[in-house]
């Protein structure tokens, strides 16, 4: 890390300690699943992990999943316009295609771009989100270089219950959702949950003057979604069930013409059936068969030549065995994944890729010592890739814990990087990552403080090069090295009825081949949140700040830094009824997440809800 960044880190850590406010790890009673693929208490998890609760999601109003994520430490986003447009999520400086995204354990994303369709994931269906930072290829395989984001949809629990909500706000935004969930009880009980939602917005112009394809009309969107889960208890310790999510987004964008309403239709679907068995008191088996689909249709004119369709289908089989060995945990996993692209417009990417994997992990708990070791082998057409990770934690006291870890990872080339005409090269090999990090958590005077330093070196980075080494023009090519290095500071405290949280990231995501800062990633970004409870009323303030970024790999086009102020309040009118009012960008700050693309000004949203979210 550069000297200037180190000095800034030291200065900022003093400020954060003095203000007693930073966003820390989940509270000990929280159960985390993603970090080790099995439920664990948060205070026993070694990787840096954040859990976004259902309460925090409820406070987001009509925001998107990406908007909720960008308020967390270690995360930045870029977006080509409003909430319905193409969105990228950067985790610790890693690209969107270097992050694995799961919905209830099912991997989603496009095999052509390698990234998930964040704009199509319905926030109204989400119960909570887990974010695990750092390489997890030894547990999840390809693409888990920057981390893993797992989205958990609403589940069944307890007696039958119904909830519904409706709201509206700026830019003609309207949102409606309803859900029902419950359990039949008895020896062979059935648990169930079903949710549906509709959201629409007139939006604002996706582009600004100077952008290619600028058109000053409003670019709105409509999103419809439904998700559900049902499970049957066969006997004590034995359960079979199924779950699904379907979401369809119709979003307008600018292509320079006012004669035709250019728009994308994006669909994200996931389906799974599962069987969970406790075969022996110390042996749990979980089998899941899943399918996810990412469908993108672009419509730029009435002529068939103006339309394009890219569909990805992923079929997965996973068998995970977990053994309880006198307090330690051993996992053995076998997986099979088939990726298939079907395109009516770019037939060269109509390909299939099959990956078979085996993995093992061991979690040891001995008094004050925590140890996690994992290894995995993925075998596909790009060869055999073995990754591993080891993490160690030591609890000096109940208030002080230190951790250190090392892990390797890789990203498989996308179908575009391999086969897209005039761009892809079939000779491209997977990117590789080696990450080392250290962290400390300390509780002093009622304040939870946390610091994590990481250094993630990437080799064989696939970038666009001109001229192409193997042909004329440009192409995707394994040539660059990158370094994702940074320090994350976090803490939180409660003072009476006031909760204070904040986070700060000091990072240096750079292309080591060119010496340039990675595009659309700031070297500094931070957030502060204050929540106050006064009887039946909750009120809060959020501050988000980001330093300057560059919109291009050459670091010629500067995106200025910005600060955003968000306000929200919830009035719990009765046990079952609540009213939310939220104002985002209250200071009406003008800023850009991508050069010459629009962002929302001051917006408000008000919604009423019956029952639990």
N, C-alpha and C positions, 0 to 999 in steps of 0.2 A: 504494500500500500504506500502511496506517495507520502512525503513528509507533510505536505499541505493538508491532505486528508486526515492524517494522524493528529495533527494539531487541532483541526476542526472537531475530530471525534472527542479529544480530551476536553475541549471547551464545552462542547454540547453535552457531554456526560455530566459535567458540573451543573449546567443549567437544568437538566432533567432531574438530577438528584435534588436540587433546591426547590423545584416546582412540585416535587413528589407526584409526578404523573407520567406514566408511560404504559402502553398496552402490553401486558405480560402474558405468560402462558396460561392455559386453562387452569381453573381452580382444581384442587386435588380431587374433589368428589366427581369431577367430570370424567366420563369414560371415553377414551379415544380408540378408534378401530383402525384407522388408516396407517398409522405409523409402523405397526408390526403385523398388520393383517389379522389381528385378533384383539378382542376388547382388553384394554389396560387402563388402570388409573392414570390420570394425567401426570401425577407426580412420579410415576415410574417410567415415563416415556423419555428416551434419550434425545431423539431428533427434535429440533425446534418445531413446535406445533401450535397452531391457532385454531380454536373452535369458534365459529360464528353462530351464536345462539338463535333460537327462534324469535326471542324478544328483539334482538338487534335487527333481524330480517323484517319483523313486523314494523319497526320504526322507519324502514326504508321507503314506505309508501308505495309509489308506482315506479320506483327505481328498478334498474336491471341487476342481474347477478354480477356483472362486471362493476357496476357502481358500488355494490356492497364490498366486493373484493378490494377495490382501490383504496378503501379506507383502512385496510389492514397493513401491517408492517411488511416490508419486503415486496410489495406489489405495486406495479404501475400499469396503466392501460393506454392504448392508443385507439382512436376511433375515427372513422371516416364520416362524421356527421352525428346524427341523433342516435337514440337508443336502439333503433332498428337496423343500423348500418353495420358494416364489417368492423369487428372489434378484435384487438390483440391484447393479450394479458401477459405481462412480463413478470416472472417470479425470480427474485434475486438477480435481475438482469438477463435471465435466460429468455430465449425466444418463445413465442406461443407454441411452436412445434417441438419444444424441448420440455414440455410439461404434460404429464399424463392427467387426463380428466375422466373421472368415474361418476356415474349416476347409480347409486345403490349397488356398487360393486361391478357395474357393467361399463367397460371402456367405450367412450364415444369419441368421434372426431372424423376428419376427412383424411383418406389415404392419399389424396392428391396434394393438399396443402400441409397435412400433418397436424393441423390445429383443430380445436373444437369450435363449433359455431356458438360462441358465447351470446350473441344477440338473439338466438332462437331459444335459449333455455328459459323457461318461465319461472320468474321469481316466486310467483304465488303458489307454486307446487312444492317449494323448498321448505323443509323443516329446519335443517341446520347444515353447516358446511364445515369440513375439516380441511385444513391446509397444512401439509407437511413439507418443510423446506429441506433442500439438499437432495443429492442423488439417491434414488430408490430403485434403480434398475435391478438390484439383487433381489428385490421383492416383486416388482411389477414389470420388469423387462424393458424393452426398447422405449426410448423417449423420456424417461424419468430422470433427466439431467438436472433441471432446476427444482423439481419437486413434484408432488402429487396433490391435486385438488379433488376431493370427493364430495359430491352433492348428495345429501340424503333427503328423499322426499317424505311427505307426511305418512306416518304409519298408524296402524290401529293400536289402541290401548284402552283398557278398561271398559266401562259401560258404554253403550251406544251414545254418540254425541253428534250434533249437527252444528256447523258453523258456516257463516256467509259474510261477505263484505262487499261494499260498493264505494266508489269514490271517483273524484274528478279533479282536474286542475288545469294548469297552463297548457297552451298549444292544443286545446281541445282534447286533452287526455281523459279517457274514461276507463275504469277497471271494475270488473265484477268477478267474483269467485265464490264457490260453495264447495263444501266437503262434508262427508259423513264417514264415521269410523266407529268401530266398536268390537265387541267379542260376544259370542253366544254363551260362553262359559261351559262347564261340564267337563267330563273326562276327555271327550273328543271335540274340544272347543274349536270354533272357527273364528279367526280374527280377520278383520277386513277394513279397508280404507279406500275411498274413492273421492277424487277431487277434480274439479273442472274450473277453467278460468277463461275470460275474454278480456283483451286489452286493446285499445285503439288510441291513436294520437294523430292529429293533423301535422305535427312536427314543425320543423323549420328547414330552411335550405341546407342541404347536406354540404354544399360547397360555398366558397366565398369568391368574390371577384379575383381573378388571377389563376384560378384553378382550371385545369384541363376539364372541359365538359361543363363549365359553370352554367347554371340555370337558376335564377333567383326564386323559383317557386318553392312552396312548402313540400317537404318530403316526409310523409307520415308513414305509419305502419299499423298493421293489425296482427295480433297474435292470439291464437286459440290453442288451448292445451287441455289434456286430460291425463290423469295418472291414477293408478290403483295398485292395490296389493291384497292378496288373500292367502291365508295359511291355515292348514288343517293339522291339529295335534293328533298324531296317530296313536301315540302312547307316551308315557313319561320319557322325555329325552329324544323324541322322534317327531319331526315336523316336515311337512311337504307344502310347497306353495308356489305362487307365481306372482310376478309384478310386471308393470308396463308403464311407459311414459310416451306420450305422443304430443308433439308441439309443431305448429305450423305458423310460420311468420311470412307475411306479405309486406315487404318494405320497399318504398320508393327511394330512388337515388338519382343523381344528375348525370346525364350523358351528353349535354349540350343541346338537346332538342326539346322544344316545347310542344312539338306536334304529337309526340307519343309519350305516354307515361312509363318511363323506364323503371323497372322494378325487379326485385329478386323474390323468389319464393323459396324459402329455406325450411326444410323439415328435419327435425331431430326425433328419432324414435328409438326406444330401447325396450327389449322384452327379455324376460328370464324366467326359468323354472328352477327350483332349488329343492334340495333334500338335505336336511340337517339331522344327524344321528349322533347320539352318545352311545357308541358301541360298547364301551367299557367305562367304568367310573373315571379313568384317566385318559380315555381316547375319544375325541370328538372328530367326526367326519362331516365335511360339507362338500356337496356336489352341486355345481351350477352350470346350466346350459343357457347361453344368452345370445342374443342377436341385437346389434345396433345398426341404425341406418342414418346416414347424413346425405340429404338430397338437396341440391342447389340448382335452381333453374333461373337463368337470367334472361329477361325479355326487354329488348331495346327497340323493337319495331314490330309492325304487323307481319312482316315477311318472315318466313321460316328461317332464313339466313341470319336474321337478327336475334335468334333465340339460341341458347346454349343450356345444356343439362349435364351435370356431373353428379353421379350418385356413388356413394361408398356403402358397402355392406360388410360388417364384421361379424363373424360367427365365432363364439368362444366356448370352450369346454374347460372347466377348472375343477380339479379335485384336490381339496386341501384337508390334510390330516393334522390334528393338533393333539399333542401328548403332554399331560401334566405330570412332570417328574419331580415329585416332592417339592413343589413350589417353583421349579424351573419349567420352561416351556420349550418343547421341540415341535417344529412345524416341518412337514414334508408336503411338497406341492407338485402337481403335474398339470400342465396346461397345453391347450391346442388353440391356435387362433388362425382364422382364414380371413384375409382381406381381399375384397373384390371391388373393382371399379367398373361401372357401366356408364358410358358417356355417349350421347348421340351426336355430340359436336366435335369431340377430340377422341377419335376412335383409337389412336395410338396408345392411350393410357388404359384401355380396356384390358386389364391384366388381373392376375390372381397371385397372391403371395400367402404361403402357409408357414407358420412358425410353431415349432414344438418346443416346450420348455419344461425343465425340472428345476426345483429349487428347494433349499433347506435353510432353516433359521433356528437359532438357539438363543433363548433369553434366560439369563442367569440373574438371580437375586440372592445375595448373601449379605445380610445385615446392611451395612452402609455401602456395599458395592453393587453396581448395576453393570451388566455386560450383555451386549447384543452382537451376535455374529450371524451373517447370512451370506449365501452364495447361490448363484443361478446360472444356468446355461440355456441360451436361446439358440436354436438351430433353424436357419432359413436359407433362402437362395443366396443371401449375402455371406453365408458361412456360419461358423459356430462362434458365438460370442459369450464369454464367461465374465460375469461381474461379481464383485464381492463387496462387503461392507463390514466394519467393526466399530462399535461404539462403546465407550466406557464412561460411567458416572460414579462419582463418590460423594456421599453425603457427610460433610464435616460435622454438621449439626442439623437439627430439624429445620433451621432457617437458612442454611448455606449448602449449596450443591454445585459441583463443577462437572463438566462433561467434555469429552473429546471424541472425535470420530474421524474415520477415513472411509471413502467409498469410491468405487469406479462405476461408470455409467456409459451408455451409448445411445445414439439416435439413429434409427434406420432411415435411409434415404426415402423421400416421398416418391410417389409414382410420377409426379411432375419432374422431380430432379433426375429421374431415371429415364423416362420415356416421352416427355412432352416434346413435340416436334420443334426443332430449332432451339431447344433449351436443355433438355435432359441428356445425360450420358449414362449408358448402361454400366459403365465401368466405375461409377461413383460408389464409394464404400461408406459404411457407417461412421458418423462422428463419434469421438471418444472423449470421455471426461474423467478427471481425477480430482476429487474434492477432499480437502482437509479443513476441519473446523474445530473451534473450542468455544465453550460457553460457560457462563456462571449465572446462578440464580441466588438472590440474597434477599431476605426479608429483614428489614430494620425499621423500628419505630412505626410499625403498621404499614410500611410501604414495601411492595413487591418489586424488586429491581431485577432486570435481566439484561445480559449482554451476550451477543453471539458474533464471533469473527469467523469468516469463511474465505476460502481461497479455492476456486474451482477452475482448473486449467483444462481447456478444450483443444483438441487437436483434430486434424482432418476436417475442419469446418467447411461446410458446403456453402459457397457464395457464388454470386454471378460475376464472371470474369470476362473481360474484353481485351484482346481477342481470345477466343477459345483455343486452348492448346492443341486440340485435335481437329478443328475445322474452322471455317470462317465465321465471323460474327461472335455473339456472346453465348455463354452456356453456364450451367451449374457445374461446379468443379470443386473437388477436395483440395484446398490449397491453404486456407487460413488457419491461424491459431488464435484463440481468444482467452482472455482471463476475466473471470467474474469474481471480483474481490470486494469485500465490504465488511462493515460493522453495523450490526443492528442493536439499538438500545431500546429497552422497553421496561415499563413499570406501571403499577396502578396502586391506588389506595382508596379507602373509604373514610370520609370524615362526616360522621353523623348520617344525614340523609343524602350526602353528596358523594358520588363516585367520580373519581378523576382517573383518566387513562391517557396515555400518549405513546408515541413511538417515533423513532428517528432512524433513518437509514443513510449511512455514509458509504458510498460504494464507488467503484471504479471499473465499470464494465467496458472493456476495451478490446479492440481487434489488435492483437499483438503483431500481426503481419504488417499492418499499415500504421499502427500507433494511434489510430483514431478511436474516439468514443463510439460505442455501439448506438445505432440510430434510435431515437425516441426514448432514450433512457437517461434520466438525470443522475448526477453524482450525489445529489442530496434531495431527500423528500421526507416529510414528517406529517404527523397528525396528532391532534389533541381532542379529547372528548370529555365533556362534563355532563353528568346526569344527576338531576335532583328530583327527589321524591317528596311530595307534599300531600300525604293522604291519598286521595283518589286521583291525583294529578302527577304525571311524570313529565318533566321538561328537560331538554338537553341542548347542548351547543357542540358542534363539530367544527374543527379547523383543519383544513388540508393545505399543505404547502409543498411546492416542488420547485427545484432549481431549473435553470435553463437546460435544454436538450437540443440535439441536432436532428433534423428531419431526414438526413441522408447519411450514407456511409462515409462520404468524403468530408463531412463536418463543415459544409458550406452554408447550409440553410438553418438558421437558428430559430428554435422555438423558445420564446421567453418564459421565464419562471412565472409562477402564479400562486395565489393564495385564495382559498375558497372558504366561505363561512356558511354553514348549514344550521338551521334551527328546527326543532321539532317539539311537539307536546302531545301527550295522550291523556285523555280524560276518561277514566273508568267510571262511567255514569252509574252502572249497576254491576252486579256480579257477571251478567252476560253481555252487557252493551258497553262499547267503548268508541271514542271518537278520536281520530288522529288528524293533526294538522302539521304539515311539514313545509318548510321553505328552504330550497337549495340555492346556493350561490346568492345569498341574501344581499351581498354588496354589489351584485350585477357585474362581476368581473368579466372582462373580455380576455379570452385566452384561447390557445390552440393545443389540441392533442396530436394533430397531424396538420402539416402545412396546408393552408388554404381550405381546410375543412371546418365546418361550423361546429360550435358548441353552444349549449343552452345558456341563456342569460338567467336572470332571476326567475325561478319557477316556484309555484306553490301546488300543493296537493292536499285535499281533505277527504277523509274516508270514514265511514261508519262500519262497525263490525258487531256481529252477534256471535257469541260463543268464543271458544278458544281458536286461535289461528291454526 
